[in-house]
Amino acid sequence: MGDSHNVQQIITTGSSRRHLRFSTVPGYFLQDLETTNASEFNYATSNFGLISQTYLTDSAHSPHSHLTQWQRFERHVRTLNRGSPSGVEYKVLFMARHGEGYHNVAESFYGTAAWDVSSESHLLRTALVDRSQCYWAQLDGNGTITWADAILTEDGIAQAKVANDFWAHQFTTQKMVAPQSYYTSPLTRCLQTAEITFSTLDLPQKYPFVPTIKELLREGISTHTCDRRSSRLDIQRRFPSYKIEDDFALHDPLWTGIRAETPAAQDVRSKEVLEAMFATDSSTYISITSHSGEIASLLRVLGHRTFSLNTGAVIPVLVKAEILPGEEPATSIQQWTTPTLCTAPPATSIPNDECVCSGSVSTST
């Protein structure tokens, strides 16, 4: 599939006393630049953010005036892999956030403070502190809409269709290579987004859209019901063409409704899923459909600048993986917190801060 099998071969056949180091290779995409405003950036009007520039590989090959920017970038990446030393590999990851889901609508309706103080905008500063968790995010829905393992809204479906149209446009105008492998979170909004984005495209027969569902690509695990996935059997019934990884449990093994994952723990599993991809997949171009929090975690692991994605947005990243001798140094992290949950709608809430519960129960054991 890819141009270099160095990392895959060495991990498969080499000593266990090795570890992978990931890094972002900056300077190729506008999203790499600190001057690019994430909240205003539109991948679909900027050629995925690929910077128009000349590569050293342009002059080393035959005339390139007829090639698009993406064709020249792809040739450049191919040259990087062919010239890399043993144990070094480059991949391009297209990380897409799911389209708008009903949980996004519910949070906007109730307000972040009343939805849950540990929502994404508050996560980093509250995750290691025992704070009251507001009421609505712990419910399955409100009688009008359901947000447990949320499905896409009409706007979310439209956002995925924009991605579909843009990929088709890129294949035609930029002669872009299609992703060679597809991965997705097990949560329904991601499974839907991937299907709408890719299933109707004219893809190479060699690289069909057969995504692999990976448990560890899910959103940061909190007490929110939107973070609880459906059963394996239900996922298979709704998405029969998808591939499910072999050790995927019948029922959600991680969500309990009474504990929350810390950002440090999420980064550990993000690195684990990246290591699995690089160890088992020789593809150079990989599509990942996931969540805002999980993509933020993947970017941290890769050493990329913080770049928040709107619903339905995509960020490409050129990634360098290096096999280093020795085992990775062990670190001690707090994996879970056990917040106090509101048992009724909050009596009051302070905008952009925390709710004030009218009743609460501690989930600590």
N, C-alpha and C positions, 0 to 999 in steps of 0.2 A: 504493500500500500504506500508506504512512505519512501523517502529517499535514503534514510539512514536507519539501520536496525541496531546501532551500537548499544543503546541503553537497554533495549529489550533483550538482546542476546546476552549481555553481561549479567543483567539481573537474573535471567533464567538459569545461566550456567555457572555463574561466579560464586564466590564465597559470600556467606551471609554477613560477613563483617564489612559491609559497605552501606552507604546511604546516599540518597539523592538530595541534591541541592537545586532548588528552582530559583530562577530569576527572570524578570522581565527585561527584554531587550528594547530600550526606548528609542525614540527618534523616528519611528515609522508611522505612527498614528497620532492624530490630533489629541486623542484621549490620553496620550502619554504626557502631554504638555501641561504644566501648572497653569498656563494662561487660558486653557480651555475651560469654559464654564459648563459644568455637567448639567445643571438645571436647564440650560438653554440649548444644549447640543442636540442635533438631530442626525442620527446615523444615516437616515434614508435620503438626506439631501446633501451628503458630504462624502459619498463614495466609501461608506463605512468608516470614514475618518482617515483613510489612507492619504498620507502627505505626498503631494506631487513633488518629486525630486529625482535626481539622477543617482544611480547606484554605481559603485565601482565595477560591478559585473556587466554593466551596459557596454563599456568599452572593451571588455574582455571577450565579447561574443560577436556574432554577426550583427549587421545593422539592425537597430531596434526601433527605428522611427515609426514602423507600422504597428508596434506592440502597444497595448494599453498599459496604464500604470500598474494595474493588477497583474498583468502578464509579466511585466518586468520585475515586480515584487516576488512573484512566485518563482521566477528563474533565480532571483537573488537568494531566496530561502533554500532552493535546491542546491545552490552552490555552497551555502553555509553548511548544509548537512554533509555534502560530499567532501568538503575540506575540513570537517571537524575531526579532532583527535578521537581516539577510542574513548568511549564513555561519555561523550557529549552529543546531545541531540537537540534539534530545534523543532517546535511544533507551533502552529497557529491555532489558537483556541477562539472560537466564536461563542461568546457567552451571552445568552439571551435571557432576559427576564420575562416571565409569563405576562400575558395580557391582564388587564384589570379583572379582578375577581370580586365576588360579592362580599368578601371580607374587607376589601379595600373600600367599597361603597359604605359598608356598615361603620367602619372607623371614621370616615368622613362625616357620616350622618350624626353619630354620637359625639364625635370629637375625641382626639387622642387621649386626653386625660380620663374621660369616662369609659373609653374603650378598654384601655389598659395602659398603665403608666410604664410598663416595660416594653411598649411597642418600639418599633425600630428606631425612632428618633430619640428614644430615651435609653436604649439598651446599654450602650457603653458606660453610661454614668450610674446606672442603677443595678446592673446585673449582679454585682457582688455585695449588694446591700439588701437587707430584708425590708422590702417596702410593700405596702398594701397593693394588691393587684385588683384593678377595677373590674366591674361586673360583666360587661357585655361580651368581651372576648372569650369568656369561659363558657358561654352558652353555644348551643348548636345553631341557633337562629332566634328570630323574634316573632315567629308566627306568620310573617309576611315573606321573608327571605331566609334562606339557609346559608350559613357561612362555614360550617364544619366541612373540612376538606373542600374548600370553595370551588365552584365551577366558574367559568368565565361569564362576565356580563356581556351584553350586546356590544358595548364599547370595547371590551377585552377581545371579543371575536374579531371586531373590526381592526384592532391593533395587530392581531396575528395575520390578518389578511394583508395589511400594509407590508408586513415582513415578507409574506409570500410574493406579493407583487414586486417588491424591491429585489429579492433574490432572482426572480425571473428576469428583471431588468438588467441586473448585473451580469447574468449569464450571457445575455444578448449583447449588451453594449461594452462591457469590460472584459468579456471572455473569461470571467472568473472560473477558477476550479471550484467544483462543488465540494462540500464536506465529504470526507471519506468514511467518517464514523459519526454516529449520533448517540448522545447520552441525554437522559432526562431524569429529573426528580420524580419520585413516585406519586407526588401530589397531583390531583386531578387537573388543576389549572395549568400545570406544566405539560402534562400528557396531552391536553387539548391544544395548547399553544404550539407544541411541536408538530402535531398532526396537521393543523391548519396551515402552518408555515411551510411544511415540506412535502406533504403527501401527494400533492397534485403537480409538483414541479417535474420538468423533463430532466431527470437525473441520469447520470451514466449508469448503464446496466451493471457495471462492475461495482458501483457504490450506491446501492439502493437505500431508500429510507427505511431502515429497520433499526429503530433506536433501542438501546439497552437501558432498562430502568435500573438505576443505582440508588440504593437506600441512602447512601451518605451524601447525595446531592440535594437532599431535602433542606427546607428552611431551618433556621435556628429553632431548636425545640423549646417551646415555652408552655405555659398553661393554656394557650389559645387553642380552641378546637380546630382552627384553620390549619394548625400544624400537625394534626392527626391524620394519617393516611388511611385509605380504605384497605380492605383485606386483599390478599394476593388473588383470591378467586374473583373478587369483584373487578379488580384491575384487568385480569385476563379476559373477563367477559366483555368489558367495555372497549378494550384495546387489544384484540386478539393477535394482531400482527406484530406487536411489540415483543422484544426479548426481555425476559426478566432474569437478572443475575441468579446464579445457582443457589446461593445461600439466603435468598430473600424469604423472610419469615411469612407464615400464613397470615398472622395478625401483627399489627404495629408493635415492635419490640421496644420502642424508645419513648413514645409519648405516654405519659401517665395522667396528665392533668393536674398534678400536684408539685411538679418540679420543673425547673428551667435550666437550660444549658448555658454555661458561661461562654463569652466570646472566645476565651483561650481554648476551651474544649472544642468549640466549633472549628477553630483553626486546625486543631489536631486531626479531626476527621476530614477536613478539607484537604490537608496534605496527604492523608491516607488514600483518598479517592484519586488524587492526582498521581500518586505513586503507582496505583493499580493501573491507571490508564497508560502511563508511560512504560510500565513493565509488560503489559499484555497487548498493546495496540501499536502497530507500526505505522499507523496513519500519520500524515503530517498535518492535515486539516481536519479539525474536530469541532463538531457542534455540541454545545452544552445548553440545555434549557433548564433554568433553575429559578432562583428567587433573589430578591434584592439583598437580603441578609447573607445568603449563602454565596452569592457572587462577590459581595464585599469581603467575605472571609477568604475566598479563593484569591482575590486580588491582594489581600494582605500576605498570604502565604507566598505569592509570586513576587512580592516586593514592589507591586505596582502602586502608583499614587491612588488615593481615595477617589473613586469616581462613581457616584450614585446613578443608578439607572431608573428612568421612568418606566412605568408598566409598558411592556411590549418592546422595549429598547434592546439594542445589541451592542456589545463591545468586543472587538477583536484584539487579541494580545499575542505578540510574538514571544514565545517562552523558550528559555534555554534550560535544559536539564543536564546536570553533571553528576556522574557517579564519583563519590569521594571515598577514600579508604577509611576503615574504622566505622564503628557503630555511632550513630548520632547521639550526642550527649543527652542524657535523661533529664527531663525537667519535671518539676512537681507543680501541678495545676489543680485548682478547684474545678470539678467537673459540673456539679449541679448546685443550684440554690433551691430553697424551699420557701417560696413567698407566702405571705398571708393574703387570702383571697376575700374579696367582698362577697357577701352572701345575698345582697340585695342591691338594686341600683344605687349609685353613690348619692349621698345626701347633698354634697356640693363637690365641685371640682375646681381646681385652680388651673387656668389655661397654661399649657406647656409645663406643667409641674406634676403634682400627684393628686389623686382623687381622695376624697374624704368619705370613707365607708359609713353607711348607716348600720351595717352589721358585718362582722368578719369572722373568719375561722383560720387558725394557723394550720399549715400543711406540714409543719416540722414534725419529725418522728423522734 
